[in-house]
C-alpha cells in the first residue's frame, strides 16, 4: 500500500524558511521520480518541484526558482522541500506525489501559511 506522509508545514513570516518532509512507503522509493505540488482552496494543484529517482536532476516552477530546493534521501525513503525567502503567495497546502504507472498518489498535505 502506497503511503506518502508530509510534515513540516506551519506559520512563517515573509522572508522566512521552512523545510517540508515526505516519508514514503509501499513502493521502491529509489526507483521513482518524486514531486511536490501545492494547492490553494479553489485553485488547481500546481507542480512546484520535481526530482529524478537518482537525485541528479531537478526542475522547479518559475515562481519558486532560486528560493526552493528539492532533495531526497533514498536510504530513508524521504523527499524534502527546503523553502527559503517565503512570500505571501506561497501560502498553500503542499503535497508530495509519485506516479506509479498511470496512477498518481498524493499524501494528505501539509499547510504552509506565510503571514506577517
ZIFENRA-V526377 format. One record per residue. N is the residue number from 1. RES is the residue in three letters. PHI is phi in degrees with one decimal (NA if undefined). BURIAL is I if it has 9 or more other ideal C-beta (glycine too) atoms within 8 Angstrom, else O. Layout:
BEGIN
n: {N:N}
res: {RES:RES}
phi: {PHI:PHI}
burial: {BURIAL:BURIAL}
END
This chain:
BEGIN
n: {1:2:3:4:5:6:7:8:9:10:11:12:13:14:15:16:17:18:19:20:21:22:23:24:25:26:27:28:29:30:31:32:33:34:35:36:37:38:39:40:41:42:43:44:45:46:47:48:49:50:51:52:53:54:55:56:57:58:59:60:61:62:63:64:65:66:67:68:69:70:71:72:73:74:75:76:77:78:79:80:81:82:83:84:85:86:87:88:89:90:91:92:93:94:95:96:97:98:99:100:101:102:103:104:105:106:107:108:109:110:111:112:113:114:115:116}
res: {UNK:UNK:UNK:UNK:UNK:UNK:UNK:UNK:UNK:UNK:UNK:UNK:UNK:UNK:UNK:UNK:UNK:UNK:UNK:UNK:UNK:UNK:UNK:UNK:UNK:UNK:UNK:UNK:UNK:UNK:UNK:UNK:UNK:UNK:UNK:UNK:UNK:UNK:UNK:UNK:UNK:UNK:UNK:UNK:UNK:UNK:UNK:UNK:UNK:UNK:UNK:UNK:UNK:UNK:UNK:UNK:UNK:UNK:UNK:UNK:UNK:UNK:UNK:UNK:UNK:UNK:UNK:UNK:UNK:UNK:UNK:UNK:UNK:UNK:UNK:UNK:UNK:UNK:UNK:UNK:UNK:UNK:UNK:UNK:UNK:UNK:UNK:UNK:UNK:UNK:UNK:UNK:UNK:UNK:UNK:UNK:UNK:UNK:UNK:UNK:UNK:UNK:UNK:UNK:UNK:UNK:UNK:UNK:UNK:UNK:UNK:UNK:UNK:UNK:UNK:UNK}
phi: {NA:-73.0:-133.2:-128.6:-123.5:-88.7:-154.7:104.7:-70.5:165.4:-101.0:-142.7:-80.2:-54.6:89.2:-82.3:-132.2:-144.1:-123.6:-91.6:-126.6:-138.0:-91.2:-111.5:-155.6:92.2:-154.7:-80.0:-52.0:-68.3:-101.0:-126.8:-64.8:-118.8:-135.4:-110.6:-118.1:-141.8:-152.2:-99.4:-56.9:81.4:-118.6:-73.6:-69.4:-114.9:-74.4:-103.8:-154.1:-133.5:-134.3:-63.3:-55.9:-82.3:83.4:-85.2:-137.9:-133.9:-139.5:-136.0:-65.1:-57.3:-67.2:-120.8:-57.1:84.4:-116.4:-107.7:-134.6:-96.6:-148.9:-147.7:-124.6:-67.2:-67.7:-103.4:51.7:-133.8:-116.7:-122.3:-136.2:-87.1:-117.9:-115.4:48.5:-64.6:-116.6:-54.2:-75.4:-82.7:-63.7:-171.5:-92.3:-106.5:-126.1:-95.6:-146.3:-138.4:-108.0:-113.0:64.8:-98.3:-105.6:-99.9:-118.7:-128.4:-79.8:-82.4:91.7:-134.5:-81.4:-116.0:-123.3:-108.2:-154.4:-95.0}
burial: {O:I:I:I:I:I:I:I:I:O:O:I:O:I:O:O:I:I:I:I:I:I:I:I:O:O:I:O:I:O:O:I:I:I:I:I:I:I:I:O:O:O:O:O:O:I:I:I:I:I:I:I:I:O:I:O:O:I:O:I:I:O:O:I:O:O:O:I:O:I:I:I:I:I:O:O:I:I:I:I:I:I:I:O:O:I:O:O:O:I:I:I:I:I:I:I:I:I:I:O:O:O:O:O:I:I:I:O:I:I:O:I:I:I:O:O}
END
